[in-house]
Amino acid sequence: MTLLIEEFRERRRRSRIPLRDRRGVELTDRQWEVLELMRNGASTEEIVARLFISRVTVRTHVSAILRKLHMPTREAAIELLER
């Protein structure tokens, strides 16, 4: 039971990206997966194959990530993580 609670807490901590002059931005677990794959250089097609989801779903996740992070492009979102 304790391990389950700790895992949940860790996921909640990991789901936030602190941004300057803004509160933390929360991403879903799936959005984190997509963002990490993008960070590793994966294309939309590679994300589709890796996560077994459609192209439309990948694009929806990418759009949500960019909107939540207030970033115009994938590259800008990845750069934000690198800082």
Residue pairs with C-beta under 8 A, 6 or more apart in sequence:
11 29
14 32
15 26
15 27
15 28
15 29
15 32
16 24
16 25
16 26
16 27
17 24
17 25
17 27
17 69
17 80
17 81
18 24
18 25
19 25
19 69
19 70
19 80
22 70
25 68
25 69
26 68
27 35
27 65
27 68
30 51
30 61
31 61
31 64
31 65
31 68
33 51
34 47
34 51
34 58
34 61
34 62
34 65
35 65
35 77
35 78
35 81
37 46
37 47
37 50
37 51
38 47
38 62
38 74
38 77
38 78
39 78
39 81
42 50
44 55
44 58
44 59
44 62
45 55
47 53
47 58
48 54
48 55
48 58
51 58
62 74
65 71
65 77
66 72
66 73
66 74
66 76
66 77
69 77
69 80
71 77
71 80
